[in-house]
């Protein structure tokens, strides 16, 4: 028996955003009877001049009766959209589909972190250590058999090993980013190096890419190359709106994190909402119209279950990410340190592949490309899709899995000749 779904998280926020958006339309209606003041005021300056003038001419010519019908139509449409969204949320929360759980052998564990052996039976290809973000669950890299990055690499002759963070426990309560690198990634990497008899490729996704970058600089002899998938670097390129919201909140948020001892999942979800406040309403309104048993409905549920299954960030990591990275842009300025060592991409000697989703809202292409320009031996690859969508594209095998597998094999061949 599965517990009731919590999402979309935080649910009260998404309900209020949708309600307030629609209520704003209703609140503007009285101005239609009062000289269309809303269209001529400063609040309407976001409307292109030509469109605004055309709208004014149409509405000014309406009779009082027509204005009344127009107001009634707007009200009815607002109610319809609100009902559609709420029905979509209800349909998701009560949907009967649940993704089957997958399990891989655990070959190493420390605290809440496990190293999973995801190789096919008898597989002996070059090893790659997959490092996901600390915020979301690692199974995004294995969401479905068809789109799984893990299975796609294995089918192409690469031996994948997944670092599964799980939710932080008591052992990780006081961790910093440095601790995750030196006390979790490095021991797992050393074990793989010993087990496979040579350097190992790293693959970091999103925040995991920054951890992979730090690890490659911290222990270059263990690393054959690295794949950085949708990895941010310059946090002042394309993050203006989130930063504008975060900066005034920081003092209070800092105290909140200290009091909680972590940054809760729902607040992390709130930060993601800032990137596109209307996205949840659009997604769930569309979902409401899908046949419940369709493959599209199941894909939606599968992805939303993952998106709402996040984990909190421990206190020190949360403050480092939000203050040092997003607000102060420490990585791009050369001020980010791990274990007392400045992380300088220009000094990393191993080859790298930087994959940049062209429609990424979470990590802007400009932020990710800034990293590719710093790495000495780097190939950058643009792919269609967004931050998560690139992993679930029907072309993911040829456009993402294949170039990663080819790079890992090439790096392994070069390393074996040294």
The 8 nearest C-alpha neighbors of each residue, nearest first, counted from 0:
[[1, 2, 3, 97, 95, 96, 4, 93],
 [0, 2, 3, 97, 4, 95, 96, 93],
 [3, 1, 4, 0, 5, 92, 93, 97],
 [4, 2, 5, 1, 92, 93, 6, 0],
 [3, 5, 92, 6, 2, 93, 304, 91],
 [6, 4, 3, 7, 8, 92, 307, 10],
 [7, 5, 8, 307, 4, 10, 9, 92],
 [6, 8, 10, 9, 307, 5, 88, 13],
 [9, 7, 6, 10, 265, 307, 268, 5],
 [8, 10, 265, 12, 11, 7, 268, 13],
 [9, 11, 8, 13, 7, 12, 6, 14],
 [12, 10, 14, 13, 9, 15, 8, 16],
 [13, 11, 15, 10, 14, 9, 16, 269],
 [12, 14, 16, 10, 15, 11, 17, 9],
 [13, 15, 11, 17, 12, 16, 18, 10],
 [14, 16, 18, 12, 13, 17, 19, 11],
 [17, 15, 13, 19, 18, 14, 20, 12],
 [16, 18, 20, 14, 15, 19, 13, 21],
 [17, 19, 15, 21, 20, 16, 22, 14],
 [20, 18, 22, 16, 21, 17, 15, 23],
 [21, 19, 17, 23, 18, 22, 16, 24],
 [20, 22, 18, 23, 24, 19, 77, 17],
 [21, 23, 19, 25, 24, 20, 18, 26],
 [22, 24, 26, 20, 21, 25, 19, 27],
 [25, 23, 27, 22, 21, 26, 28, 20],
 [24, 26, 22, 27, 28, 23, 74, 21],
 [25, 27, 23, 24, 28, 22, 29, 30],
 [26, 28, 24, 25, 30, 29, 23, 37],
 [27, 29, 30, 25, 31, 26, 70, 24],
 [30, 28, 31, 32, 27, 33, 26, 25],
 [31, 29, 33, 35, 32, 28, 27, 36],
 [30, 32, 35, 29, 28, 33, 34, 27],
 [31, 33, 30, 29, 34, 35, 66, 28],
 [34, 32, 30, 31, 35, 36, 29, 37],
 [33, 35, 36, 32, 31, 30, 59, 37],
 [36, 34, 31, 30, 37, 33, 38, 32],
 [35, 37, 39, 34, 38, 30, 40, 33],
 [38, 36, 40, 35, 39, 30, 43, 42],
 [37, 39, 43, 36, 35, 40, 51, 55],
 [40, 38, 36, 37, 43, 41, 35, 44],
 [39, 41, 42, 37, 43, 38, 36, 44],
 [40, 42, 44, 43, 39, 37, 38, 45],
 [41, 43, 40, 44, 37, 45, 38, 39],
 [44, 42, 38, 45, 41, 40, 46, 37],
 [45, 43, 46, 41, 42, 40, 47, 39],
 [44, 46, 43, 47, 42, 41, 48, 51],
 [45, 47, 44, 43, 51, 48, 50, 49],
 [48, 46, 50, 49, 51, 45, 44, 52],
 [47, 49, 51, 50, 52, 46, 44, 53],
 [50, 48, 52, 51, 47, 53, 46, 54],
 [51, 49, 53, 47, 52, 48, 54, 46],
 [50, 52, 48, 54, 53, 49, 46, 47],
 [51, 53, 55, 49, 54, 50, 48, 56],
 [54, 52, 50, 56, 55, 51, 49, 57],
 [55, 53, 51, 57, 52, 56, 50, 58],
 [54, 56, 52, 58, 53, 57, 59, 51],
 [57, 55, 53, 59, 54, 58, 52, 60],
 [58, 56, 54, 55, 60, 59, 53, 61],
 [57, 59, 55, 61, 60, 56, 54, 31],
 [60, 58, 56, 61, 57, 55, 35, 34],
 [61, 59, 58, 57, 56, 62, 55, 65],
 [62, 60, 58, 59, 65, 66, 63, 57],
 [61, 63, 65, 64, 66, 60, 59, 67],
 [64, 62, 66, 65, 67, 61, 32, 68],
 [63, 65, 67, 62, 66, 68, 61, 69],
 [66, 64, 68, 62, 67, 63, 61, 69],
 [67, 65, 69, 63, 64, 68, 61, 62],
 [66, 68, 64, 70, 65, 69, 63, 71],
 [69, 67, 65, 71, 70, 66, 72, 64],
 [68, 70, 66, 72, 67, 71, 65, 73],
 [71, 69, 67, 73, 72, 68, 66, 74],
 [70, 72, 68, 74, 69, 73, 75, 67],
 [73, 71, 69, 75, 74, 70, 76, 68],
 [74, 72, 76, 70, 75, 71, 77, 69],
 [75, 73, 71, 77, 72, 76, 70, 78],
 [74, 76, 72, 78, 73, 77, 71, 79],
 [75, 77, 79, 73, 78, 74, 72, 80],
 [78, 76, 74, 80, 79, 75, 21, 73],
 [77, 79, 81, 75, 76, 80, 82, 74],
 [80, 78, 76, 82, 77, 81, 83, 75],
 [81, 79, 83, 77, 82, 78, 76, 84],
 [80, 82, 78, 84, 79, 83, 77, 85],
 [81, 83, 79, 85, 80, 84, 86, 78],
 [84, 82, 80, 86, 81, 284, 85, 79],
 [83, 85, 284, 87, 81, 86, 82, 283],
 [84, 86, 88, 82, 87, 83, 89, 81],
 [85, 87, 89, 83, 84, 88, 82, 90],
 [88, 86, 287, 283, 90, 84, 85, 89],
 [87, 89, 85, 91, 86, 90, 283, 92],
 [88, 90, 86, 92, 91, 87, 93, 85],
 [91, 89, 87, 93, 88, 92, 94, 86],
 [92, 90, 94, 88, 89, 93, 87, 300],
 [91, 93, 4, 89, 90, 94, 88, 3],
 [92, 94, 90, 91, 89, 95, 3, 4],
 [95, 93, 91, 96, 90, 92, 291, 300],
 [96, 94, 93, 97, 91, 92, 291, 292],
 [95, 97, 94, 297, 98, 300, 301, 292],
 [98, 96, 99, 95, 301, 300, 94, 297],
 [97, 99, 301, 100, 96, 142, 143, 300],
 [100, 98, 97, 101, 96, 143, 142, 301],
 [101, 99, 98, 102, 97, 138, 142, 141],
 [102, 100, 99, 103, 141, 138, 98, 142],
 [103, 101, 100, 104, 115, 105, 117, 116],
 [102, 104, 115, 117, 116, 105, 101, 118],
 [105, 103, 116, 115, 106, 102, 117, 114],
 [104, 106, 115, 114, 107, 116, 103, 113],
 [107, 105, 114, 115, 104, 116, 108, 113],
 [108, 106, 114, 105, 113, 187, 109, 115],
 [109, 107, 113, 112, 114, 110, 106, 105],
 [108, 110, 112, 111, 113, 107, 183, 182],
 [109, 111, 112, 170, 108, 168, 171, 169],
 [110, 112, 165, 168, 167, 109, 164, 113],
 [113, 111, 164, 109, 110, 108, 163, 165],
 [114, 112, 108, 163, 107, 162, 115, 105],
 [113, 115, 162, 107, 161, 105, 106, 108],
 [116, 114, 105, 161, 160, 104, 103, 117],
 [115, 117, 160, 104, 118, 103, 105, 106],
 [118, 116, 159, 160, 103, 115, 119, 161],
 [119, 117, 158, 159, 116, 122, 153, 120],
 [118, 120, 122, 121, 153, 117, 158, 154],
 [121, 119, 122, 118, 123, 117, 153, 158],
 [120, 122, 119, 123, 118, 124, 158, 156],
 [123, 121, 119, 120, 118, 124, 158, 156],
 [122, 124, 121, 158, 125, 157, 156, 118],
 [125, 123, 157, 158, 156, 122, 126, 408],
 [126, 124, 157, 158, 411, 408, 123, 127],
 [127, 125, 158, 199, 159, 157, 200, 124],
 [126, 128, 200, 159, 201, 199, 160, 158],
 [129, 127, 201, 160, 161, 202, 200, 159],
 [128, 130, 202, 161, 162, 160, 203, 201],
 [129, 131, 203, 207, 162, 202, 128, 204],
 [132, 130, 207, 204, 137, 203, 129, 133],
 [133, 131, 207, 206, 134, 205, 135, 204],
 [132, 134, 135, 131, 164, 206, 207, 312],
 [135, 133, 132, 310, 309, 312, 311, 136],
 [136, 134, 309, 132, 133, 310, 137, 308],
 [137, 135, 138, 309, 139, 165, 308, 134],
 [136, 138, 139, 131, 163, 140, 135, 164],
 [137, 139, 141, 140, 136, 142, 305, 163],
 [138, 140, 142, 141, 137, 136, 305, 147],
 [139, 141, 138, 148, 147, 142, 149, 137],
 [142, 140, 147, 138, 139, 143, 149, 148],
 [143, 141, 139, 138, 147, 140, 146, 144],
 [142, 144, 145, 147, 146, 141, 98, 139],
 [145, 143, 147, 146, 150, 142, 141, 151],
 [144, 146, 143, 147, 151, 150, 142, 391],
 [145, 147, 143, 391, 144, 148, 390, 395],
 [148, 146, 141, 150, 149, 144, 143, 140],
 [147, 149, 151, 140, 150, 141, 152, 146],
 [150, 148, 147, 152, 151, 141, 159, 140],
 [151, 149, 153, 147, 152, 148, 154, 144],
 [150, 152, 148, 154, 153, 149, 400, 147],
 [151, 153, 155, 157, 150, 154, 149, 404],
 [152, 154, 157, 150, 155, 156, 151, 158],
 [155, 153, 151, 152, 156, 150, 157, 119],
 [156, 154, 152, 153, 157, 404, 151, 401],
 [155, 157, 153, 124, 154, 152, 158, 404],
 [156, 158, 124, 153, 125, 152, 155, 159],
 [157, 159, 126, 118, 124, 125, 153, 127],
 [160, 158, 127, 117, 118, 126, 149, 157],
 [161, 159, 116, 128, 117, 115, 129, 127],
 [162, 160, 129, 115, 114, 128, 163, 159],
 [161, 163, 114, 130, 113, 129, 164, 115],
 [162, 164, 113, 112, 165, 137, 161, 114],
 [165, 163, 112, 111, 162, 166, 113, 133],
 [164, 166, 163, 111, 112, 167, 136, 310],
 [167, 165, 310, 168, 164, 111, 311, 309],
 [168, 166, 171, 111, 165, 172, 169, 313],
 [169, 167, 170, 171, 111, 172, 166, 110],
 [168, 170, 172, 171, 167, 110, 173, 111],
 [171, 169, 168, 110, 172, 167, 173, 111],
 [170, 172, 174, 169, 168, 167, 173, 110],
 [171, 173, 169, 174, 170, 313, 168, 167],
 [174, 172, 171, 315, 175, 313, 314, 170],
 [175, 173, 171, 178, 172, 315, 176, 179],
 [174, 176, 316, 178, 177, 315, 179, 173],
 [175, 177, 179, 178, 316, 180, 174, 337],
 [178, 176, 337, 180, 175, 338, 179, 181],
 [179, 177, 175, 182, 181, 180, 176, 174],
 [178, 180, 183, 176, 177, 182, 181, 184],
 [181, 179, 184, 177, 178, 183, 182, 185],
 [180, 182, 185, 178, 179, 183, 177, 184],
 [183, 181, 178, 179, 180, 185, 184, 186],
 [182, 184, 179, 185, 180, 186, 181, 187],
 [185, 183, 180, 187, 186, 188, 181, 182],
 [184, 186, 188, 181, 187, 183, 189, 180],
 [187, 185, 189, 188, 184, 183, 190, 182],
 [188, 186, 190, 184, 185, 189, 191, 183],
 [187, 189, 185, 191, 190, 186, 184, 192],
 [190, 188, 192, 186, 191, 187, 185, 193],
 [189, 191, 187, 193, 188, 192, 194, 186],
 [190, 192, 194, 188, 193, 189, 195, 187],
 [193, 191, 189, 197, 190, 195, 194, 196],
 [192, 194, 196, 190, 191, 195, 189, 197],
 [195, 193, 191, 192, 196, 190, 197, 189],
 [196, 194, 192, 193, 197, 191, 126, 125],
 [197, 195, 193, 192, 194, 198, 191, 199],
 [198, 196, 192, 195, 199, 193, 221, 415],
 [197, 199, 221, 222, 223, 192, 220, 200],
 [198, 200, 222, 223, 126, 127, 221, 192],
 [201, 199, 127, 224, 223, 225, 222, 128],
 [202, 200, 225, 128, 127, 226, 129, 211],
 [201, 203, 226, 129, 225, 130, 227, 128],
 [208, 202, 204, 207, 130, 227, 211, 131],
 [203, 205, 228, 207, 208, 131, 229, 206],
 [206, 204, 230, 229, 207, 208, 132, 228],
 [207, 205, 132, 208, 209, 204, 230, 210],
 [206, 208, 203, 132, 131, 204, 210, 130],
 [203, 209, 207, 211, 204, 227, 230, 206],
 [208, 210, 212, 206, 211, 207, 213, 230],
 [209, 211, 207, 213, 208, 212, 214, 180],
 [212, 210, 208, 214, 209, 213, 203, 215],
 [211, 213, 209, 215, 210, 214, 208, 216],
 [214, 212, 210, 216, 211, 215, 217, 342],
 [213, 215, 217, 211, 216, 212, 218, 210],
 [216, 214, 219, 212, 213, 217, 218, 222],
 [215, 217, 213, 214, 219, 218, 347, 212],
 [216, 218, 214, 215, 213, 219, 340, 337],
 [219, 217, 215, 220, 216, 221, 214, 222],
 [220, 218, 215, 222, 221, 216, 217, 349],
 [219, 221, 218, 222, 198, 223, 215, 217],
 [222, 220, 198, 219, 218, 199, 192, 223],
 [221, 223, 198, 199, 219, 224, 200, 220],
 [224, 222, 198, 200, 199, 410, 349, 414],
 [225, 223, 200, 350, 349, 351, 222, 410],
 [224, 226, 201, 351, 200, 202, 227, 352],
 [225, 227, 202, 352, 351, 353, 201, 228],
 [228, 226, 353, 208, 203, 230, 202, 354],
 [227, 229, 204, 354, 230, 203, 205, 353],
 [230, 228, 205, 355, 354, 204, 362, 367],
 [229, 231, 205, 208, 228, 367, 227, 206],
 [232, 230, 367, 366, 362, 233, 229, 205],
 [231, 233, 366, 370, 367, 234, 331, 330],
 [232, 234, 366, 331, 235, 236, 369, 231],
 [235, 233, 328, 325, 236, 232, 366, 238],
 [234, 236, 233, 238, 237, 328, 239, 325],
 [237, 235, 366, 234, 238, 233, 365, 363],
 [236, 238, 239, 363, 235, 365, 366, 234],
 [237, 239, 241, 240, 236, 235, 242, 234],
 [240, 238, 242, 237, 241, 243, 235, 236],
 [239, 241, 243, 242, 238, 244, 274, 273],
 [242, 240, 244, 243, 238, 239, 273, 245],
 [241, 243, 245, 239, 244, 240, 246, 238],
 [242, 244, 240, 241, 245, 246, 239, 247],
 [245, 243, 241, 242, 246, 240, 247, 248],
 [244, 246, 242, 248, 243, 247, 249, 241],
 [245, 247, 249, 248, 243, 242, 244, 326],
 [248, 246, 249, 245, 244, 243, 250, 251],
 [249, 247, 245, 246, 251, 252, 250, 244],
 [248, 250, 252, 246, 251, 247, 253, 245],
 [251, 249, 253, 252, 248, 254, 247, 246],
 [252, 250, 254, 253, 249, 248, 255, 247],
 [251, 253, 255, 249, 254, 250, 248, 256],
 [252, 254, 250, 256, 251, 255, 249, 257],
 [255, 253, 257, 251, 252, 256, 258, 250],
 [254, 256, 252, 258, 257, 253, 259, 251],
 [257, 255, 259, 253, 261, 258, 254, 262],
 [258, 256, 254, 260, 255, 259, 253, 314],
 [257, 259, 255, 256, 260, 254, 261, 253],
 [260, 258, 256, 261, 257, 255, 262, 314],
 [259, 261, 257, 314, 258, 256, 313, 262],
 [262, 260, 314, 313, 259, 256, 312, 263],
 [261, 263, 312, 311, 256, 317, 313, 314],
 [264, 262, 311, 266, 265, 261, 267, 312],
 [263, 265, 311, 267, 266, 310, 309, 268],
 [264, 266, 268, 9, 267, 263, 8, 269],
 [267, 265, 269, 268, 264, 263, 270, 262],
 [266, 268, 264, 270, 269, 265, 271, 263],
 [267, 269, 265, 271, 266, 270, 264, 272],
 [268, 270, 266, 272, 267, 271, 265, 273],
 [271, 269, 267, 268, 272, 273, 266, 241],
 [270, 272, 268, 273, 269, 274, 267, 361],
 [273, 271, 269, 276, 270, 274, 275, 268],
 [272, 274, 270, 271, 275, 276, 241, 269],
 [273, 275, 272, 271, 276, 360, 241, 361],
 [276, 274, 273, 278, 272, 277, 271, 360],
 [277, 275, 272, 273, 278, 274, 279, 16],
 [278, 276, 280, 275, 279, 281, 17, 16],
 [279, 277, 281, 275, 280, 276, 282, 272],
 [278, 280, 282, 281, 277, 283, 13, 276],
 [281, 279, 283, 277, 278, 282, 284, 84],
 [280, 282, 278, 284, 279, 283, 285, 277],
 [283, 281, 279, 285, 280, 284, 278, 286],
 [282, 284, 286, 87, 285, 280, 281, 84],
 [283, 285, 84, 287, 281, 286, 87, 83],
 [284, 286, 282, 283, 287, 288, 281, 289],
 [287, 285, 283, 289, 288, 284, 87, 282],
 [288, 286, 87, 284, 285, 289, 283, 86],
 [287, 289, 286, 285, 290, 284, 87, 83],
 [288, 290, 286, 287, 291, 296, 285, 293],
 [291, 289, 293, 292, 288, 296, 287, 295],
 [290, 292, 293, 296, 289, 94, 297, 90],
 [293, 291, 290, 296, 294, 297, 295, 289],
 [292, 294, 296, 290, 295, 291, 297, 289],
 [293, 295, 297, 296, 298, 292, 299, 291],
 [294, 296, 298, 293, 297, 299, 289, 290],
 [297, 295, 299, 293, 298, 294, 291, 289],
 [298, 296, 294, 300, 299, 295, 301, 96],
 [299, 297, 295, 301, 296, 300, 294, 302],
 [298, 300, 296, 302, 297, 301, 303, 295],
 [301, 299, 297, 303, 298, 302, 304, 296],
 [300, 302, 298, 304, 299, 303, 297, 98],
 [301, 303, 305, 299, 304, 300, 298, 306],
 [304, 302, 306, 300, 305, 301, 299, 307],
 [305, 303, 301, 307, 302, 306, 300, 308],
 [304, 306, 308, 302, 303, 307, 301, 139],
 [305, 307, 303, 304, 308, 302, 309, 135],
 [308, 306, 304, 305, 309, 6, 8, 303],
 [309, 307, 305, 306, 304, 136, 310, 135],
 [310, 308, 135, 307, 134, 264, 136, 306],
 [309, 311, 166, 134, 264, 135, 312, 308],
 [312, 310, 263, 264, 262, 313, 261, 134],
 [311, 313, 262, 317, 261, 316, 314, 134],
 [314, 312, 261, 316, 315, 172, 317, 311],
 [313, 315, 261, 260, 317, 316, 256, 318],
 [316, 314, 175, 318, 317, 313, 319, 174],
 [315, 317, 319, 175, 318, 313, 314, 176],
 [318, 316, 320, 314, 312, 315, 319, 313],
 [319, 317, 315, 321, 316, 320, 322, 314],
 [318, 320, 323, 316, 317, 322, 321, 315],
 [321, 319, 324, 317, 318, 323, 322, 316],
 [320, 322, 325, 318, 319, 324, 323, 317],
 [321, 323, 326, 319, 318, 324, 320, 325],
 [324, 322, 327, 319, 329, 320, 321, 326],
 [323, 325, 328, 320, 329, 327, 322, 321],
 [326, 324, 321, 234, 328, 322, 327, 323],
 [325, 327, 322, 324, 328, 323, 242, 321],
 [328, 326, 323, 329, 324, 325, 322, 234],
 [329, 327, 324, 234, 325, 330, 326, 331],
 [328, 330, 334, 335, 332, 324, 323, 327],
 [331, 329, 335, 333, 332, 328, 334, 232],
 [330, 332, 233, 333, 329, 328, 232, 234],
 [331, 333, 329, 330, 334, 328, 335, 233],
 [332, 334, 330, 331, 335, 329, 343, 341],
 [335, 333, 329, 332, 330, 336, 341, 331],
 [336, 334, 330, 329, 341, 333, 342, 337],
 [335, 337, 341, 340, 339, 342, 334, 338],
 [338, 336, 177, 340, 339, 341, 213, 342],
 [337, 339, 177, 340, 336, 181, 178, 217],
 [338, 340, 337, 336, 341, 177, 335, 342],
 [339, 341, 336, 337, 338, 342, 217, 335],
 [342, 340, 336, 335, 343, 337, 334, 339],
 [343, 341, 336, 335, 213, 340, 344, 333],
 [342, 344, 345, 346, 341, 333, 347, 216],
 [345, 343, 374, 346, 347, 373, 342, 370],
 [344, 346, 374, 373, 343, 347, 375, 348],
 [347, 345, 344, 343, 348, 216, 375, 374],
 [348, 346, 344, 345, 216, 349, 374, 215],
 [347, 349, 346, 350, 375, 376, 219, 345],
 [348, 350, 224, 347, 223, 351, 376, 222],
 [351, 349, 376, 224, 377, 225, 348, 352],
 [350, 352, 377, 225, 224, 226, 376, 378],
 [351, 353, 226, 378, 377, 379, 227, 354],
 [352, 354, 379, 227, 226, 228, 371, 380],
 [355, 353, 380, 228, 379, 381, 229, 227],
 [354, 356, 381, 229, 364, 380, 357, 382],
 [357, 355, 382, 359, 385, 384, 358, 383],
 [356, 358, 383, 359, 382, 355, 384, 364],
 [359, 357, 385, 384, 356, 360, 383, 386],
 [358, 360, 385, 386, 356, 363, 361, 362],
 [361, 359, 363, 362, 358, 274, 386, 385],
 [360, 362, 359, 363, 386, 274, 271, 385],
 [363, 361, 231, 360, 359, 229, 364, 366],
 [362, 364, 366, 365, 359, 360, 237, 361],
 [365, 363, 367, 366, 368, 355, 357, 362],
 [366, 364, 368, 363, 367, 236, 369, 237],
 [367, 365, 233, 231, 363, 236, 369, 232],
 [366, 368, 231, 364, 369, 230, 365, 370],
 [369, 367, 371, 365, 370, 366, 364, 372],
 [368, 370, 372, 366, 367, 371, 233, 365],
 [371, 369, 373, 368, 372, 232, 367, 374],
 [370, 372, 368, 373, 374, 369, 353, 377],
 [371, 373, 369, 370, 374, 368, 375, 377],
 [374, 372, 370, 345, 371, 344, 375, 369],
 [373, 375, 345, 344, 371, 377, 376, 372],
 [376, 374, 345, 377, 373, 348, 347, 346],
 [377, 375, 350, 374, 351, 349, 378, 348],
 [376, 378, 351, 374, 352, 350, 375, 371],
 [377, 379, 352, 353, 351, 380, 376, 371],
 [380, 378, 353, 352, 354, 371, 377, 381],
 [379, 381, 354, 355, 353, 382, 378, 352],
 [382, 380, 355, 356, 354, 357, 379, 383],
 [383, 381, 356, 357, 355, 380, 384, 398],
 [382, 384, 357, 356, 389, 358, 381, 385],
 [385, 383, 389, 388, 358, 356, 357, 382],
 [384, 386, 359, 358, 388, 387, 356, 389],
 [385, 387, 359, 388, 356, 361, 389, 229],
 [388, 386, 389, 385, 390, 391, 384, 359],
 [387, 389, 385, 384, 391, 390, 386, 392],
 [388, 390, 384, 392, 387, 391, 385, 383],
 [391, 389, 388, 387, 392, 395, 146, 148],
 [392, 390, 388, 389, 146, 395, 393, 387],
 [393, 391, 395, 394, 389, 390, 388, 384],
 [392, 394, 395, 391, 396, 146, 145, 390],
 [395, 393, 392, 396, 397, 398, 399, 391],
 [394, 396, 392, 399, 398, 393, 397, 390],
 [397, 395, 400, 394, 398, 399, 401, 151],
 [396, 398, 401, 395, 394, 399, 400, 402],
 [397, 399, 395, 396, 394, 401, 400, 402],
 [398, 400, 395, 401, 396, 402, 397, 403],
 [401, 399, 396, 403, 402, 151, 152, 404],
 [400, 402, 397, 404, 403, 399, 396, 405],
 [403, 401, 405, 404, 400, 399, 406, 398],
 [404, 402, 406, 400, 401, 405, 407, 399],
 [403, 405, 407, 401, 406, 402, 152, 400],
 [406, 404, 402, 408, 403, 407, 401, 409],
 [405, 407, 409, 403, 408, 404, 402, 410],
 [408, 406, 404, 410, 409, 405, 411, 403],
 [409, 407, 411, 405, 406, 410, 404, 412],
 [410, 408, 406, 412, 411, 407, 405, 413],
 [409, 411, 413, 407, 412, 408, 223, 414],
 [410, 412, 414, 408, 409, 413, 407, 415],
 [413, 411, 409, 415, 410, 414, 408, 416],
 [412, 414, 410, 416, 411, 415, 409, 417],
 [415, 413, 411, 417, 416, 412, 410, 223],
 [414, 416, 412, 413, 417, 411, 197, 410],
 [417, 415, 413, 414, 412, 411, 410, 197],
 [416, 414, 415, 413, 412, 411, 197, 198]]
